[in-house]
Amino acid sequence: MIEIGIIFGSSIFLGTIITIFIIFFMGNTVLDGLGLVYQYLYPEHLLRIIAAFMALVGFLQLPIIFTINNIKTIDLIEE
């Protein structure tokens, strides 16, 4: 489970860095060029975004949990 936590944490970190880079790149090149007004962060929607993300992560954990529970170790095979 520690490995899954490390992979999950590093993916969140890298995803955050890439998303911030893309937001600033799109804002400075595309949106400013079109004359559109934009906002980087919408704090009123942050709770909804976190809840949707946690629901998705929880849903994606189900196959992993079922697979880990169905793995038969050598000790169980010998019995």
C-alpha positions as a printed NumPy array, in Angstrom:
array([[  0.   ,   0.   ,   0.   ],
       [  2.954,   2.321,   0.533],
       [  3.904,   1.956,  -3.128],
       [  0.396,   2.907,  -4.211],
       [  0.571,   5.972,  -1.949],
       [  3.923,   7.014,  -3.408],
       [  2.661,   6.612,  -6.968],
       [ -0.573,   8.454,  -6.161],
       [  1.237,  11.314,  -4.404],
       [  3.814,  11.738,  -7.159],
       [  1.116,  11.692,  -9.842],
       [ -0.861,  14.368,  -7.984],
       [  2.284,  16.483,  -7.659],
       [  3.281,  16.122, -11.314],
       [ -0.293,  16.663, -12.474],
       [ -0.503,  19.858, -10.443],
       [  2.754,  21.196, -11.871],
       [  1.743,  20.357, -15.457],
       [ -1.733,  21.848, -14.982],
       [ -0.356,  25.108, -13.571],
       [  2.076,  25.359, -16.483],
       [ -0.703,  24.743, -19.031],
       [ -3.025,  27.268, -17.353],
       [ -0.399,  30.021, -17.459],
       [  0.644,  29.097, -21.003],
       [ -2.942,  29.093, -22.281],
       [ -3.741,  32.308, -20.42 ],
       [ -0.745,  34.21 , -21.714],
       [ -0.841,  33.008, -25.299],
       [ -4.352,  32.047, -26.344],
       [ -6.782,  33.847, -24.057],
       [ -4.914,  37.16 , -23.942],
       [ -4.513,  37.016, -27.706],
       [ -8.269,  36.655, -28.123],
       [ -8.973,  39.429, -25.644],
       [-10.856,  37.145, -23.246],
       [-11.047,  37.783, -19.515],
       [-10.228,  34.745, -17.373],
       [ -9.537,  33.766, -13.788],
       [ -6.955,  31.186, -12.679],
       [ -8.715,  29.907,  -9.579],
       [-12.389,  29.611,  -8.681],
       [-12.479,  29.108,  -4.895],
       [-16.269,  28.729,  -4.82 ],
       [-15.97 ,  25.543,  -6.914],
       [-12.96 ,  24.07 ,  -5.117],
       [-15.006,  21.884,  -2.765],
       [-16.956,  20.368,  -5.685],
       [-13.748,  19.651,  -7.58 ],
       [-12.151,  17.941,  -4.569],
       [-15.297,  15.877,  -3.914],
       [-15.492,  14.727,  -7.538],
       [-11.795,  13.883,  -7.535],
       [-12.054,  11.872,  -4.314],
       [-15.091,   9.987,  -5.658],
       [-13.194,   9.122,  -8.833],
       [-10.119,   7.984,  -6.897],
       [-12.271,   5.869,  -4.583],
       [-14.052,   4.283,  -7.521],
       [-10.752,   3.468,  -9.237],
       [ -9.419,   1.779,  -6.066],
       [-12.075,  -0.968,  -6.172],
       [-10.385,  -3.178,  -8.812],
       [ -7.062,  -2.869,  -6.996],
       [ -8.584,  -3.893,  -3.662],
       [-10.425,  -6.871,  -5.187],
       [ -7.267,  -8.007,  -6.99 ],
       [ -5.098,  -7.752,  -3.874],
       [ -7.662,  -9.737,  -1.863],
       [ -7.816, -12.497,  -4.522],
       [ -4.046, -13.043,  -4.71 ],
       [ -3.14 , -16.412,  -3.272],
       [  0.211, -16.541,  -1.532],
       [  2.44 , -19.589,  -1.374],
       [  1.306, -20.229,   2.207],
       [ -2.342, -20.435,   1.156],
       [ -1.547, -22.65 ,  -1.839],
       [  0.364, -25.139,   0.368],
       [ -2.607, -25.49 ,   2.739]])
